[in-house]
Amino acid sequence: MTSSGLTTREGNKSDLAVRHAVALRLLAALFLIFTIAFSSPSAVSADSGDPITQADQQEQPTADAPAGAPPQRISPNTAPSRFDVEAAVREYLDRLSPQEKARSDAYFEGGYWIQFWNVLIALLVAWLLLRFGWSAAIRTRVEDWMKNRPNLTAAGYAVGYNLLVFVLTLPWTIYTDFWREHNYGLATQSFGPWFAEELVGLGVSTVGLAIFLVVIYALIRHARASWHLWGAGASIVLLALALFVSPVAIEPLFNTYKPMPDGPLKQDILSMARANGIPADQVYVVDASRQTTRISANVSGLFGTTRIALNDNLLDRGTPAEIRAVMGHEMGHYVLNHAWKFLTAFVIIIAAGFTFVKWGFARLHARHGAAWGVRDIADPAGFPLFAALLTVFFFIITPLTNTISRSAEAEADIFGLNAAMEPDGFASIAMKLSDYRKIDPGPIEEFVFYDHPSGRARVTMAMRWKAEHLKLLTALAAARDAAEKTEAPPLPDKGERRSDGSVSSDE
Ligand SMILES: [Zn+2]
């Protein structure tokens, strides 16, 4: 979802807290890049079943290869060249019927326009608040109540501002986040529960905005000319704090995280985690089907709260090979320290954003400040202008933030292929993401709008990996066959037939 914080709804909905308020574009821009970065490949497939049943199907990681897949016996020298990557990619892309492709394209391309309209609506709301003096009126009222104590005034202003913006943008929010999602079969909630969650999100975003405004206006008052640099530092600290508390304080407001049921698939995932140095002893499943049909997984948290979770849509409808492929990707985010790399990148981006705000605010305030009733940049009444400038900034740099995210996602993709060794599982899940992401964009389109690699890019990556690992995959399949033949008849309790660390017939 969403580099500018103004864009499409993505797989991971843990950004509920910030998603609806134009007021929060600032924080949303920060939060959402993370949620996007960490929302994973997902998918929907027709079959369903419990994890144990699915785990029993897992001896076919390479068996569902497309036609043109590796021959049974491969000669060492010619093997790679005999696997036609392009043909295999085409085969995957052709899985989407013309109707499905048209629907997927329409949903995703509509998202481009929604991003654009988000900006225009944010600017319109800012103009209304300033032009008609609503923002100054909120400030004056709160100042009276708070007896001119500046921190309390900033916090009180944040409450009034956020509520007003929520109301003004509600029709648009209902259209984009409720009506349109239902129209594309991606939402599962009726209006009442959906709206109730919007109100919870409003509460969370109001608290977040209040904290942000208290901090930022204190810095503006005290650091004056260099507030934008101090503000950038403070924003990153606040963002790290938000990442830290999110799994324990925010996500539980919307969803329940439970341990994944025991079984071979869970053991596979934990084994992959151990092999890659991840200190995980539990895999979590989040009940995302409450809100959406999208399949997803994510890494969230920071320091001690970090956890890797898959959503129940993925668990119910993904094959074991697909689930292993997705979890390998998520582990990549963790092992490659993407959270810290994003925080580092965002110190720079936010500093640039605040510099832009400082410059733009001075110019526009000089011309209109008196008419708007905004005293100076230290006056919270000017926050609509602050937010509008930051919205414009993030909109302009969307290709940059998307590219930062997309590059990290591609890294996690490669990591996942190496860790899970499921190129076909990864390719098939990438195709299933056509539920909400256009599969085959043009190169410029992908550069500008994609915060994850496109389906075509991911399938191509997976098939290239497969072509270079044919011998390994063939040996794995042969070893699996041999183990099955020599192994005693399957144990009756299929769910527990493997113990930690053992080499079982499925792997
Ligand atoms: Zn990811």
Boltz pocket constraint, residues with backbone or C-beta under 6 A from the ligand:
constraints:
  - pocket:
      binder: B
      contacts: [[A, 36], [A, 37], [A, 38], [A, 39], [A, 40], [A, 41], [A, 329], [A, 330], [A, 333], [A, 409], [A, 412]]
      max_distance: 6.0
